[in-house]
Amino acid sequence: MKKTETWITILAAIMLITGVYFIIRCLQDTIVLLEVVGFAVQALGGVILLKWFRSKLVKGVAVALMVVGVSNILVYFQYLYTDVETGSFIFAILYVVAGAVMIYYGMSLFIGIKSGSMKCIVCIAALILIEIIFPLLQLHRGMPFFDVLYEYSDILIYMLLHVMLVIILTRNEMKIPSFQKRIVKDSDVIFDQMVTDPDTYIMRSDLPKLLSTEDGPEWVHIEGSPIERELAVPLQGNKPGVELLLQKWNGDERMHLCVRTKGLGTYRIVLTMPIEQTVMNGDEGTASKVRFYGADGMFADVVIMNPEDINKGYIGILKDFSKKKKTEEEPSE
């Protein structure tokens, strides 16, 4: 079982078991319809998670937050308008507010407009603190440990669900970028594919790959796609993770060229240029630049560097190349 399925299964099991447990407790005591409905919603939420969201951590947690939030409101709403002690009234307000916060963040996570879970974590952690403080006070006053467990068993069982939610919300898998950050990231990807950094270059050792057209072990074959195979060549420079992608498309003898930012799936390929002609200002061992011509006058220049030339920069390489060219053109005496 994958980690995602494990976490969701544990969370769903806790929701289902606690929901059924509290329904039985309600039926043994004075039946309050809202409480029964609230815990029934919680148990049903556990079943829904197990059935449809076991392999979807973010969506599953979002559903769990909404379900637990609704359950909290239904169970504790009655204490806002009935004659209860001041402490119970404040307790109910906190649970209803926390339930509303969980519903809001659950909906935001589900539709992908909010990444943050810190406020939600703080809210649930506050509930955990309230739930644990009463048993701790009784222990401090000298009440036997097992008597405390028996007296506050309902609170401690309910606290288990909140603790599980906090544990999952603090996992790295839940740290997804916000809607605004995704826009910025996608914009960066588009920019990388339309305009390369002025200091971008490829190593000379990678040049044969970029000029290759024959299939080989370095090519990645893609099934069920218009792309038959592709070969990645890393672009060196100030911005890591950018690479040139050479592609062979099904039914097209030409090679295609594009730029890709590794690790970012959205807008994976914006512009793909079919290569009509390739020109270098020298051979594979001496050229400082290779130009790929596409259709309608489009072209792409790629700077070539040796390891010893990296600190010189492109201008320095061009000067060295010009001197070498001039020396070769001078007539020998």
C-alpha positions in Angstrom: 0.0 0.0 0.0 1.3 3.5 -0.9 1.9 6.1 1.7 -1.0 8.2 0.4 -3.4 5.3 0.7 -2.1 4.5 4.2 -2.7 8.0 5.5 -6.1 8.3 3.9 -7.1 4.8 5.1 -6.1 5.6 8.7 -7.9 8.9 8.6 -11.1 7.3 7.1 -11.0 4.5 9.6 -10.8 7.0 12.5 -13.7 9.0 11.1 -15.8 5.9 10.5 -15.1 4.3 13.9 -15.5 7.5 16.0 -18.7 8.4 14.0 -20.3 5.0 14.7 -19.0 5.1 18.4 -20.7 8.4 19.1 -23.9 7.5 17.3 -24.2 4.5 19.7 -23.4 6.8 22.6 -26.1 9.2 21.5 -28.7 6.4 21.2 -27.9 5.2 24.7 -28.6 8.6 26.1 -31.1 11.3 25.4 -31.4 11.4 21.7 -30.5 14.7 20.1 -31.2 14.7 16.4 -28.4 17.1 15.4 -25.8 15.1 17.3 -26.9 11.9 15.6 -26.9 13.5 12.2 -23.5 15.1 12.8 -21.8 11.9 13.8 -23.6 10.1 10.9 -22.1 12.6 8.5 -18.7 11.9 10.0 -19.1 8.1 9.6 -20.3 8.5 6.1 -17.4 10.8 5.3 -15.0 7.9 6.3 -16.8 5.6 3.9 -16.5 8.1 1.1 -12.8 8.5 1.7 -12.2 4.8 1.6 -14.3 4.4 -1.5 -13.2 7.3 -3.7 -10.3 9.2 -2.3 -7.8 6.6 -1.0 -5.1 7.4 -3.6 -5.7 11.2 -3.6 -4.1 12.8 -0.5 -5.0 16.4 -1.0 -8.5 15.8 -2.2 -9.0 13.2 0.5 -7.9 15.6 3.2 -10.0 18.4 1.7 -13.1 16.1 1.9 -12.2 15.1 5.5 -11.9 18.7 6.6 -15.3 19.6 5.1 -16.9 16.5 6.7 -15.4 17.0 10.1 -16.2 20.8 9.9 -19.9 20.0 9.1 -20.0 17.4 11.9 -18.6 19.8 14.5 -21.2 22.5 13.6 -24.1 20.0 13.7 -23.0 18.4 17.0 -22.2 21.7 18.9 -24.7 24.1 17.4 -27.4 23.1 19.9 -25.3 24.5 22.8 -25.5 28.0 21.3 -29.2 28.4 21.9 -30.0 26.0 24.8 -29.5 26.8 28.5 -26.0 25.5 29.2 -23.1 26.6 31.4 -20.9 29.4 30.3 -18.0 27.1 29.8 -20.0 24.8 27.5 -21.3 27.8 25.6 -17.7 29.0 24.9 -16.7 25.5 24.1 -19.5 25.3 21.5 -18.6 28.6 19.9 -15.0 27.4 19.5 -16.1 24.2 17.9 -18.6 25.9 15.5 -16.0 28.5 14.5 -13.3 25.8 14.0 -15.9 23.8 11.9 -16.5 26.8 9.7 -12.7 27.3 9.2 -12.3 23.6 8.3 -15.1 23.8 5.8 -13.6 26.9 4.2 -10.1 25.4 3.9 -11.4 22.0 2.8 -13.3 23.7 -0.1 -10.3 25.8 -1.0 -8.0 22.8 -1.0 -10.5 20.7 -3.0 -10.8 23.3 -5.9 -7.2 24.2 -5.7 -7.4 27.9 -4.9 -5.5 27.8 -1.6 -2.4 25.9 -0.5 -2.1 27.1 3.0 -3.1 25.0 5.8 -1.3 26.8 8.6 -4.4 28.8 9.8 -6.4 25.6 9.7 -3.7 23.7 11.6 -3.6 26.4 14.2 -7.4 26.2 14.5 -7.5 22.4 14.9 -4.5 22.6 17.3 -6.5 25.0 19.5 -9.2 22.4 19.7 -6.7 19.7 20.6 -5.4 22.0 23.4 -8.9 22.6 24.7 -9.6 18.8 24.6 -6.4 17.8 26.4 -6.4 20.5 29.0 -9.3 19.1 31.1 -7.8 15.6 31.5 -4.4 17.1 32.3 -6.0 19.3 35.0 -7.6 16.3 36.6 -4.3 14.4 36.5 -2.6 17.4 38.2 -5.3 17.4 40.9 -4.5 13.8 41.7 -7.2 11.9 39.8 -6.0 8.3 38.9 -4.9 8.0 35.3 -7.4 5.3 34.4 -10.2 7.2 36.0 -9.2 10.2 33.8 -9.3 8.0 30.7 -12.7 6.7 31.6 -14.1 10.1 32.6 -12.8 11.9 29.5 -12.9 9.0 27.0 -15.3 10.7 24.6 -13.2 13.9 24.4 -9.9 11.9 24.0 -11.5 9.7 21.2 -12.7 12.8 19.4 -9.3 14.4 19.9 -7.7 11.5 18.1 -9.4 12.6 14.8 -8.1 16.1 15.2 -4.6 14.9 15.9 -4.6 12.8 12.8 -5.8 15.8 10.7 -2.9 17.9 12.0 -0.4 15.2 11.3 -1.5 14.8 7.7 -1.8 18.6 7.1 1.9 19.1 8.2 3.2 16.5 5.8 5.3 17.7 2.8 2.8 16.2 0.3 0.3 18.8 1.5 2.6 21.8 0.8 1.2 22.6 -2.6 1.7 26.0 -4.1 -1.0 28.6 -3.9 -3.0 29.7 -7.0 -0.9 33.0 -7.1 2.4 31.1 -6.9 1.3 28.7 -9.6 0.6 31.6 -11.9 4.1 33.0 -11.2 5.6 29.6 -11.7 3.8 28.9 -15.0 4.8 32.4 -16.2 8.4 31.5 -15.5 8.0 28.3 -17.5 6.6 30.2 -20.4 9.4 32.7 -20.3 12.0 30.0 -20.1 10.6 28.5 -23.3 10.3 31.8 -25.2 13.4 33.6 -24.1 16.6 31.9 -22.8 19.0 33.6 -20.4 21.8 35.5 -22.2 24.5 33.4 -20.4 22.9 30.1 -21.4 25.0 27.6 -23.2 25.6 23.8 -23.8 28.7 21.9 -23.2 30.6 20.8 -26.3 30.3 17.2 -25.2 26.5 17.5 -25.6 26.7 18.9 -29.1 26.6 15.5 -30.9 23.4 14.7 -29.0 21.8 17.9 -30.2 22.8 17.2 -33.8 21.7 13.6 -33.8 18.7 12.3 -35.7 19.3 8.5 -35.3 17.6 6.6 -32.6 19.7 5.4 -29.7 19.8 4.5 -26.0 19.7 8.1 -24.9 16.3 8.7 -26.6 13.1 8.4 -24.6 10.3 6.7 -26.5 6.8 8.0 -25.7 3.8 5.7 -26.2 0.3 7.1 -27.0 1.6 10.5 -28.0 2.2 12.4 -31.3 5.8 12.5 -30.1 7.7 9.3 -31.1 10.8 9.9 -29.1 12.7 12.8 -27.4 16.2 13.6 -26.2 17.1 16.1 -23.5 20.2 18.2 -23.5 20.8 20.3 -20.4 21.2 24.1 -20.8 23.9 25.4 -18.6 23.8 28.9 -17.1 22.4 31.0 -14.3 19.1 29.2 -14.2 19.2 25.5 -13.3 16.7 22.9 -14.5 16.2 24.2 -18.1 17.0 21.9 -21.0 16.7 21.7 -24.8 14.4 19.0 -26.0 15.0 17.4 -29.4 11.9 15.6 -30.6 11.0 13.2 -33.4 7.2 13.4 -34.2 5.2 10.6 -35.7 4.8 11.0 -39.4 7.3 13.9 -39.7 10.9 13.3 -40.8 12.1 16.6 -39.4 13.4 17.0 -35.9 11.7 19.5 -33.6 13.3 21.7 -30.9 11.8 23.2 -27.8 12.9 24.3 -24.3 11.6 22.7 -21.2 11.8 23.5 -17.5 12.3 20.2 -15.5 10.0 19.5 -12.6 7.1 21.7 -13.8 4.3 19.9 -15.5 2.1 22.8 -16.4 2.8 24.4 -19.8 5.3 21.7 -20.4 5.8 22.7 -24.0 4.7 26.0 -25.3 6.7 26.4 -28.5 8.0 23.6 -30.6 10.1 24.5 -33.7 10.5 22.1 -36.6 14.2 22.2 -37.7 14.5 23.0 -41.4 18.3 23.6 -41.4 21.2 23.5 -38.9 24.3 25.8 -39.4 27.4 26.1 -37.3 30.3 28.6 -37.4 32.8 25.8 -37.5 32.9 22.0 -37.1 31.9 20.0 -34.0 35.3 20.5 -32.4 35.7 24.2 -33.0 32.3 25.9 -33.4 31.2 28.4 -30.8 27.6 28.6 -31.9 25.0 26.5 -33.7 21.9 28.0 -35.3 18.7 26.0 -35.9 16.4 27.4 -38.6 12.7 26.8 -38.5 9.8 27.9 -40.7 8.9 31.5 -41.5 12.3 32.9 -40.6 12.3 31.6 -37.1 15.7 30.5 -35.7 17.4 29.6 -32.4 21.0 30.2 -31.5 22.7 27.9 -29.1 26.1 28.8 -27.6 28.7 26.0 -27.3 31.4 26.0 -24.6 34.3 23.9 -23.5 34.9 23.5 -19.8 38.0 25.7 -19.9 36.0 28.5 -21.7 33.2 28.8 -19.1 34.8 31.8 -17.2 35.5 33.7 -20.4 31.9 34.2 -21.4 30.4 34.2 -24.9 32.1 37.4 -25.9 35.5 36.1 -24.9 34.9 32.9 -26.9 33.9 34.9 -30.0 37.1 37.0 -29.7 39.2 33.8 -29.5 37.2 32.3 -32.5 37.8 35.5 -34.6 41.5 35.5 -33.8 41.7 31.8 -34.8 39.8 32.5 -38.0 42.0 35.4 -38.9 45.1 33.4 -38.3 43.8 30.6 -40.6 43.0 33.1 -43.3 46.4 34.8 -43.3 48.7 33.5 -46.1 51.7 31.6 -44.9 55.1 33.0 -46.0 
